[in-house]
């Protein structure tokens, strides 16, 4: 079984029987975003908290 199917089955098992399609879609969306974030961290595609604050200050002062 593929990794994607395993993830979907895990998500479905955690949901109540009366879960809506929107709840399933939301859980899949959140899981995807978490996986993307972890991949970004592993690949070094991150910036420091201080850099985020510096950029936000610059944006807010414009």
C-alpha positions in Angstrom: 0.0 0.0 0.0 1.3 3.5 -0.8 2.3 5.9 1.9 -0.5 8.3 0.8 -3.1 5.6 1.2 -1.8 4.8 4.7 -2.0 8.5 5.7 -5.5 8.9 4.3 -6.6 5.7 6.2 -5.0 7.1 9.5 -6.9 10.3 9.0 -10.2 8.6 8.3 -9.8 6.3 11.4 -9.4 9.4 13.6 -12.6 11.1 12.3 -16.0 10.5 13.8 -18.5 8.5 11.7 -20.5 11.7 11.1 -17.6 13.6 9.7 -18.3 15.8 6.7 -16.4 15.9 3.4 -15.2 19.3 4.4 -13.7 18.0 7.6 -11.9 15.2 5.6 -10.6 17.8 3.1 -9.4 20.1 5.9 -7.5 17.3 7.7 -5.9 16.3 4.4 -5.0 20.0 3.7 -3.4 20.4 7.2 -1.5 17.2 6.9 -0.1 18.3 3.5 0.9 21.7 4.8 2.7 20.1 7.8 4.5 17.7 5.4 5.6 20.6 3.2 6.8 22.6 6.2 8.9 19.7 7.4 10.4 19.2 3.9 11.2 22.9 3.8 13.0 22.7 7.2 15.0 19.6 6.0 16.0 21.4 2.8 17.0 24.5 4.7 14.3 26.7 3.2 13.7 28.6 6.4 14.4 32.0 7.9 15.1 32.9 11.5 12.5 34.4 13.8 14.6 37.6 13.9 14.6 37.8 10.1 10.8 37.5 10.1 10.5 40.3 12.6 12.9 42.5 10.6 10.9 41.9 7.4 7.6 42.6 9.2 8.9 45.8 10.7 10.1 46.9 7.3 6.7 46.0 5.7 4.8 47.8 8.5 6.8 51.0 8.1 6.2 51.3 4.4 
